[in-house]
Amino acid sequence: MANQIYVLSDLHGSFQILKEMLKKIEFSSSDTLYILGDCCDRGPKSLEIYFYIQQHSNIILIKGNHEIMMRDTFKAEDVHASISRLWAQNGGLKTYRSYHRYLHKNAFDEYNYKVLRAAFYAMMIKFVDSCPNYVEVSVNGRDFVLIHAGINPEKSLYDQEEDECAWIREWFFLSKGIEGKTIIFGHTPTHYLYHEKRNDIWYDPVFHDKIGIDGGLGNLNEGQLNCLCLNTMEVFVVTKQEAPDQEEEDNEFAY
């Protein structure tokens, strides 16, 4: 069916899994895909995901905490800055090194490489800044809020700050959400929400107003990508075993 709206989250560099999912849902130019942040880090192909998103106007990225850490590291331009260390501790080194390969660092002298790197950083900073903190959509009479981590339950949706939308955890999913709306979020792998080794989509059993979709691609070898169609509420799944990515050293940006 045409004009379908899909939501997935937390790819963490798993480009092959994204491509496999797009095949599975038969994604077309008349459909829309919302990605709820964290396309980078830990996995091998973060750059390819960002470039793919930028080439498709019907794919909308909502920024996650990993996009924010990456952006703020590029703004700092200092690998020793606290934000840079935080990003590195959360899997950013794999993404950072892939940029050096993509930019062919060893092919330039220091001055020319700094010029090239600055242009690349500026492009990525602008891209992340252009990504919304959340999106509201209505499908078949049902209202959804699409967000990376969740909301501060003591504030209205329109008063949320960037860091709250991208980082919050228990305070959000243990509280009542927004009256009349269903919040779909990533960030917290669903096996934490289930308190068991289970990566399926999580439906809030208490307030019935939240859906968690992070299938654990960033943390588990057996993680999976969950995709939800908002028109039908059908769930699609691709596991790591179904679509393994090659490591960075073998990708098309190597030299």
DRENDO-1510 file (C-alpha; in Angstrom, 1 decimal, always signed):
<recs>
REC; n; res; u; v; w
REC; 1; MET; +0.0; +0.0; +0.0 .
REC; 2; ALA; +1.2; +3.5; -0.8 .
REC; 3; ASN; +1.5; +6.4; +1.6 .
REC; 4; GLN; +2.6; +4.3; +4.6 .
REC; 5; ILE; +4.2; +5.9; +7.6 .
REC; 6; TYR; +7.0; +3.9; +9.3 .
REC; 7; VAL; +9.0; +4.4; +12.5 .
REC; 8; LEU; +12.3; +2.8; +13.6 .
REC; 9; SER; +15.1; +3.7; +15.9 .
REC; 10; ASP; +18.7; +3.2; +17.1 .
REC; 11; LEU; +20.5; +1.9; +14.1 .
REC; 12; HIS; +23.9; +2.4; +15.6 .
REC; 13; GLY; +25.8; +2.1; +12.4 .
REC; 14; SER; +23.9; -1.0; +11.1 .
REC; 15; PHE; +23.4; +0.2; +7.5 .
REC; 16; GLN; +22.9; -3.3; +6.1 .
REC; 17; ILE; +20.1; -3.9; +8.5 .
REC; 18; LEU; +18.4; -0.7; +7.5 .
REC; 19; LYS; +18.6; -1.7; +3.8 .
REC; 20; GLU; +17.2; -5.1; +4.6 .
REC; 21; MET; +14.3; -3.5; +6.5 .
REC; 22; LEU; +13.5; -1.1; +3.6 .
REC; 23; LYS; +13.3; -4.1; +1.4 .
REC; 24; LYS; +11.0; -6.0; +3.8 .
REC; 25; ILE; +8.5; -3.1; +4.1 .
REC; 26; GLU; +8.8; -2.4; +0.4 .
REC; 27; PHE; +9.6; +1.2; +1.2 .
REC; 28; SER; +8.8; +3.5; -1.7 .
REC; 29; SER; +9.0; +7.2; -2.6 .
REC; 30; SER; +5.3; +7.7; -1.5 .
REC; 31; ASP; +6.0; +6.4; +2.0 .
REC; 32; THR; +7.6; +8.2; +4.9 .
REC; 33; LEU; +10.1; +6.9; +7.4 .
REC; 34; TYR; +10.9; +8.5; +10.7 .
REC; 35; ILE; +14.1; +7.4; +12.4 .
REC; 36; LEU; +14.2; +8.2; +16.1 .
REC; 37; GLY; +17.8; +9.0; +16.5 .
REC; 38; ASP; +21.1; +7.3; +17.2 .
REC; 39; CYS; +22.2; +6.3; +13.7 .
REC; 40; CYS; +25.9; +6.5; +14.6 .
REC; 41; ASP; +28.4; +4.8; +16.9 .
REC; 42; ARG; +29.2; +1.2; +17.9 .
REC; 43; GLY; +28.3; -0.3; +14.5 .
REC; 44; PRO; +30.5; -0.1; +11.3 .
REC; 45; LYS; +28.6; +2.2; +8.9 .
REC; 46; SER; +27.3; +5.3; +10.5 .
REC; 47; LEU; +28.4; +7.6; +7.6 .
REC; 48; GLU; +26.6; +5.6; +5.0 .
REC; 49; ILE; +23.3; +5.9; +7.1 .
REC; 50; TYR; +23.6; +9.7; +7.3 .
REC; 51; PHE; +24.4; +10.1; +3.7 .
REC; 52; TYR; +21.5; +7.9; +2.8 .
REC; 53; ILE; +19.1; +9.9; +4.9 .
REC; 54; GLN; +20.3; +13.1; +3.3 .
REC; 55; GLN; +19.6; +11.7; -0.1 .
REC; 56; HIS; +16.0; +10.8; +0.6 .
REC; 57; SER; +13.5; +13.6; +1.5 .
REC; 58; ASN; +11.0; +11.1; +2.8 .
REC; 59; ILE; +13.3; +9.8; +5.5 .
REC; 60; ILE; +13.2; +12.1; +8.6 .
REC; 61; LEU; +15.8; +11.8; +11.4 .
REC; 62; ILE; +14.8; +12.9; +14.9 .
REC; 63; LYS; +18.1; +13.6; +16.7 .
REC; 64; GLY; +19.2; +11.3; +19.5 .
REC; 65; ASN; +21.8; +11.6; +22.2 .
REC; 66; HIS; +24.5; +10.1; +19.9 .
REC; 67; GLU; +23.9; +12.7; +17.2 .
REC; 68; ILE; +24.1; +15.4; +19.9 .
REC; 69; MET; +27.4; +14.0; +21.3 .
REC; 70; MET; +28.8; +13.8; +17.7 .
REC; 71; ARG; +27.7; +17.4; +16.9 .
REC; 72; ASP; +29.0; +18.8; +20.1 .
REC; 73; THR; +32.4; +17.1; +19.6 .
REC; 74; PHE; +32.7; +18.6; +16.2 .
REC; 75; LYS; +31.8; +22.0; +17.6 .
REC; 76; ALA; +34.5; +21.6; +20.3 .
REC; 77; GLU; +37.2; +20.5; +17.8 .
REC; 78; ASP; +39.2; +19.1; +20.7 .
REC; 79; VAL; +39.5; +15.4; +21.3 .
REC; 80; HIS; +40.3; +16.1; +24.9 .
REC; 81; ALA; +37.2; +18.1; +25.6 .
REC; 82; SER; +34.7; +16.5; +28.1 .
REC; 83; ILE; +32.0; +16.1; +25.4 .
REC; 84; SER; +34.6; +14.4; +23.2 .
REC; 85; ARG; +35.5; +12.0; +25.9 .
REC; 86; LEU; +31.8; +11.3; +26.6 .
REC; 87; TRP; +31.2; +10.5; +23.0 .
REC; 88; ALA; +34.3; +8.2; +22.9 .
REC; 89; GLN; +33.0; +6.3; +26.0 .
REC; 90; ASN; +29.7; +5.8; +24.3 .
REC; 91; GLY; +31.0; +4.2; +21.0 .
REC; 92; GLY; +32.0; +7.4; +19.2 .
REC; 93; LEU; +35.6; +6.3; +18.4 .
REC; 94; LYS; +34.4; +3.9; +15.7 .
REC; 95; THR; +32.4; +6.7; +14.0 .
REC; 96; TYR; +35.3; +9.2; +14.5 .
REC; 97; ARG; +37.8; +6.9; +12.9 .
REC; 98; SER; +35.5; +6.2; +10.0 .
REC; 99; TYR; +35.5; +10.0; +9.2 .
REC; 100; HIS; +39.3; +9.9; +8.9 .
REC; 101; ARG; +39.0; +7.1; +6.4 .
REC; 102; TYR; +36.2; +8.8; +4.4 .
REC; 103; LEU; +38.2; +12.0; +4.3 .
REC; 104; HIS; +41.4; +10.2; +3.2 .
REC; 105; LYS; +43.4; +11.8; +6.0 .
REC; 106; ASN; +46.7; +10.3; +4.9 .
REC; 107; ALA; +46.4; +11.8; +1.4 .
REC; 108; PHE; +46.7; +15.4; +2.6 .
REC; 109; ASP; +49.2; +17.5; +4.5 .
REC; 110; GLU; +48.1; +18.8; +7.9 .
REC; 111; TYR; +46.9; +22.2; +6.8 .
REC; 112; ASN; +44.8; +20.9; +3.9 .
REC; 113; TYR; +43.3; +18.1; +5.9 .
REC; 114; LYS; +42.2; +20.6; +8.6 .
REC; 115; VAL; +40.4; +22.7; +5.9 .
REC; 116; LEU; +38.7; +19.6; +4.6 .
REC; 117; ARG; +37.8; +18.3; +8.1 .
REC; 118; ALA; +36.3; +21.7; +9.0 .
REC; 119; ALA; +34.0; +21.7; +6.0 .
REC; 120; PHE; +32.9; +18.2; +6.8 .
REC; 121; TYR; +32.3; +19.1; +10.5 .
REC; 122; ALA; +30.3; +22.2; +9.5 .
REC; 123; MET; +28.1; +20.1; +7.1 .
REC; 124; MET; +27.4; +17.5; +9.8 .
REC; 125; ILE; +26.7; +20.1; +12.5 .
REC; 126; LYS; +24.2; +21.8; +10.2 .
REC; 127; PHE; +22.6; +18.5; +9.4 .
REC; 128; VAL; +22.1; +17.5; +13.1 .
REC; 129; ASP; +20.9; +21.0; +14.1 .
REC; 130; SER; +18.3; +20.7; +11.3 .
REC; 131; CYS; +16.9; +17.5; +12.9 .
REC; 132; PRO; +13.9; +18.0; +15.1 .
REC; 133; ASN; +13.8; +17.0; +18.8 .
REC; 134; TYR; +10.4; +15.3; +18.2 .
REC; 135; VAL; +7.7; +15.1; +15.6 .
REC; 136; GLU; +3.9; +15.0; +16.0 .
REC; 137; VAL; +1.9; +12.9; +13.5 .
REC; 138; SER; -1.7; +11.9; +13.2 .
REC; 139; VAL; -2.6; +8.6; +11.5 .
REC; 140; ASN; -6.1; +7.2; +11.2 .
REC; 141; GLY; -7.4; +9.5; +13.9 .
REC; 142; ARG; -4.6; +8.5; +16.4 .
REC; 143; ASP; -2.1; +11.1; +17.6 .
REC; 144; PHE; +1.5; +10.1; +18.0 .
REC; 145; VAL; +4.6; +11.9; +19.4 .
REC; 146; LEU; +7.8; +10.5; +17.9 .
REC; 147; ILE; +10.9; +11.1; +20.0 .
REC; 148; HIS; +14.3; +9.6; +20.8 .
REC; 149; ALA; +14.3; +9.1; +24.6 .
REC; 150; GLY; +11.0; +10.6; +25.9 .
REC; 151; ILE; +9.8; +13.7; +27.7 .
REC; 152; ASN; +10.2; +15.3; +31.1 .
REC; 153; PRO; +6.7; +14.4; +32.6 .
REC; 154; GLU; +6.6; +17.6; +34.6 .
REC; 155; LYS; +6.7; +19.8; +31.4 .
REC; 156; SER; +4.4; +20.2; +28.5 .
REC; 157; LEU; +5.6; +18.8; +25.2 .
REC; 158; TYR; +6.3; +22.2; +23.8 .
REC; 159; ASP; +8.6; +23.1; +26.8 .
REC; 160; GLN; +10.9; +20.1; +26.4 .
REC; 161; GLU; +14.6; +20.8; +26.1 .
REC; 162; GLU; +16.9; +19.1; +23.6 .
REC; 163; ASP; +18.8; +17.1; +26.2 .
REC; 164; GLU; +15.6; +15.9; +27.9 .
REC; 165; CYS; +14.2; +14.6; +24.6 .
REC; 166; ALA; +17.4; +12.8; +23.9 .
REC; 167; TRP; +18.6; +11.4; +27.2 .
REC; 168; ILE; +15.7; +10.8; +29.7 .
REC; 169; ARG; +14.9; +7.3; +30.8 .
REC; 170; GLU; +13.1; +6.0; +33.9 .
REC; 171; TRP; +11.4; +9.2; +34.9 .
REC; 172; PHE; +9.7; +9.2; +31.6 .
REC; 173; PHE; +8.7; +5.6; +31.0 .
REC; 174; LEU; +7.6; +5.1; +34.6 .
REC; 175; SER; +5.3; +8.1; +34.5 .
REC; 176; LYS; +2.1; +8.9; +32.6 .
REC; 177; GLY; +2.7; +10.4; +29.2 .
REC; 178; ILE; +0.6; +13.0; +27.3 .
REC; 179; GLU; -3.2; +12.8; +27.5 .
REC; 180; GLY; -4.6; +11.7; +24.1 .
REC; 181; LYS; -1.3; +10.9; +22.5 .
REC; 182; THR; +0.9; +7.9; +22.1 .
REC; 183; ILE; +4.6; +8.5; +22.6 .
REC; 184; ILE; +6.9; +6.3; +20.4 .
REC; 185; PHE; +10.5; +6.3; +21.6 .
REC; 186; GLY; +13.8; +4.6; +21.3 .
REC; 187; HIS; +17.0; +5.1; +23.4 .
REC; 188; THR; +16.2; +2.5; +26.1 .
REC; 189; PRO; +16.5; -1.0; +24.6 .
REC; 190; THR; +13.3; -2.9; +25.2 .
REC; 191; HIS; +15.1; -5.7; +27.0 .
REC; 192; TYR; +15.6; -3.2; +29.9 .
REC; 193; LEU; +11.9; -2.3; +29.7 .
REC; 194; TYR; +10.9; -6.0; +29.8 .
REC; 195; HIS; +13.6; -6.9; +32.4 .
REC; 196; GLU; +14.4; -10.0; +30.4 .
REC; 197; LYS; +16.3; -11.0; +27.3 .
REC; 198; ARG; +13.7; -9.8; +24.8 .
REC; 199; ASN; +14.1; -7.2; +22.1 .
REC; 200; ASP; +10.5; -7.0; +20.8 .
REC; 201; ILE; +8.6; -3.7; +20.7 .
REC; 202; TRP; +7.4; -2.7; +24.2 .
REC; 203; TYR; +3.9; -1.5; +24.9 .
REC; 204; ASP; +3.4; +0.4; +28.2 .
REC; 205; PRO; +1.4; -2.0; +30.3 .
REC; 206; VAL; +0.4; +0.6; +32.9 .
REC; 207; PHE; -0.5; +3.8; +31.2 .
REC; 208; HIS; -1.0; +2.4; +27.7 .
REC; 209; ASP; +0.4; +5.6; +26.2 .
REC; 210; LYS; +4.0; +4.7; +25.2 .
REC; 211; ILE; +5.6; +2.3; +22.8 .
REC; 212; GLY; +9.4; +1.5; +23.0 .
REC; 213; ILE; +11.0; +0.3; +19.8 .
REC; 214; ASP; +14.8; +0.1; +20.4 .
REC; 215; GLY; +15.7; -3.5; +19.6 .
REC; 216; GLY; +19.2; -3.3; +21.1 .
REC; 217; LEU; +21.3; -3.1; +18.0 .
REC; 218; GLY; +23.8; -0.9; +19.9 .
REC; 219; ASN; +24.3; -3.3; +22.8 .
REC; 220; LEU; +23.6; -6.9; +21.9 .
REC; 221; ASN; +25.0; -9.3; +19.4 .
REC; 222; GLU; +21.6; -10.7; +19.0 .
REC; 223; GLY; +19.8; -7.3; +18.8 .
REC; 224; GLN; +17.2; -6.6; +16.2 .
REC; 225; LEU; +15.7; -3.6; +14.3 .
REC; 226; ASN; +12.1; -3.1; +15.0 .
REC; 227; CYS; +10.0; -1.1; +12.5 .
REC; 228; LEU; +6.4; +0.0; +13.2 .
REC; 229; CYS; +3.9; +0.9; +10.5 .
REC; 230; LEU; +1.6; +3.6; +12.0 .
REC; 231; ASN; -1.2; +3.0; +9.4 .
REC; 232; THR; -1.7; -0.6; +10.4 .
REC; 233; MET; +0.4; -0.9; +13.7 .
REC; 234; GLU; +2.1; -3.9; +12.0 .
REC; 235; VAL; +5.6; -4.7; +13.3 .
REC; 236; PHE; +8.5; -5.7; +11.1 .
REC; 237; VAL; +11.8; -7.2; +12.4 .
REC; 238; VAL; +15.3; -7.7; +11.0 .
REC; 239; THR; +17.9; -9.3; +13.2 .
REC; 240; LYS; +21.6; -8.9; +13.1 .
REC; 241; GLN; +22.0; -12.4; +11.9 .
REC; 242; GLU; +19.8; -11.7; +8.9 .
REC; 243; ALA; +21.9; -8.8; +7.7 .
REC; 244; PRO; +25.4; -8.6; +9.2 .
REC; 245; ASP; +27.5; -5.5; +8.4 .
REC; 246; GLN; +31.1; -5.8; +7.4 .
REC; 247; GLU; +33.6; -4.0; +9.7 .
REC; 248; GLU; +34.8; -0.5; +8.8 .
REC; 249; GLU; +38.1; -1.6; +7.4 .
REC; 250; ASP; +36.3; -3.4; +4.6 .
REC; 251; ASN; +33.8; -0.7; +3.7 .
REC; 252; GLU; +33.7; +1.5; +0.6 .
REC; 253; PHE; +35.3; +4.4; +2.3 .
REC; 254; ALA; +38.5; +2.5; +3.1 .
REC; 255; TYR; +41.7; +3.4; +1.1 .
</recs>
